[in-house]
Amino acid sequence: QVQYVESGGGLVQPGGSLRLSCAASGSIFSGRSMGWFRQPPGKEREFVAGISWSGGSKYLADSVLGRFTISRDNAKNTLYLTMNNLKPEDTAVYYCNAVNRLLAGDVLDAWGQGTLVTVSS
């Protein structure tokens, strides 16, 4: 029923770090590229990071390049987003999903509930 379960969000000061996790079912996760998305308060959802099945190809949006790292553990059906040097503009609900085209961010499955990241001093 729940396709993806995101966790790891919370309140953090500017310059701090968090690691988000996304637990997925094996049948959905297997063989697919995956991505992280975020929706700031009052704004549209945006694609911020993607990773291929093997982990050999990655995408990071310009807004997070050099600060965020995407990774995956296929044996555990888990996707990760390591977030460093967080800024107030990173405040958003973060979601994961399967991605059809790595660079386009076109998702394949229903959205989960997401996890809230709040960056504030």
C-alpha positions, 0 to 999 in steps of 0.5 A: 500500500505504501510504495516508499517510506521516507525518513531522517528529516528534522530541524537543523541549523544553517550549515548543518547536515542530515541524511535522509533514507527511503525504504522501498519494496523490492519489486519496485526498487529493482532495476530502476533509477531513483530520485529525490524530490522536494516541495518547499512551502507554497511551491511546486515539487522539484527534482533535486537528485537522481541515481542509476540502478548501478549507482554509476550515473548520478544527477544533482540539481545546480542548487544542491551540487557540491552540498548533497550526495545521492547513494543507494544500497540495493541489497537493502532496497534503500535510497539515501540523500546526504545533505551538507551545508544546509541552507534555509532555502533547502527547507521542504518536504523531501520525497523519493520515487522511481525515475524513468529518465535520470536527467528528466526526473519523470517519476513512475510510482505513487508518492509517499508521505515524504519527510520534512526538513526545516533549516532555521536558526 
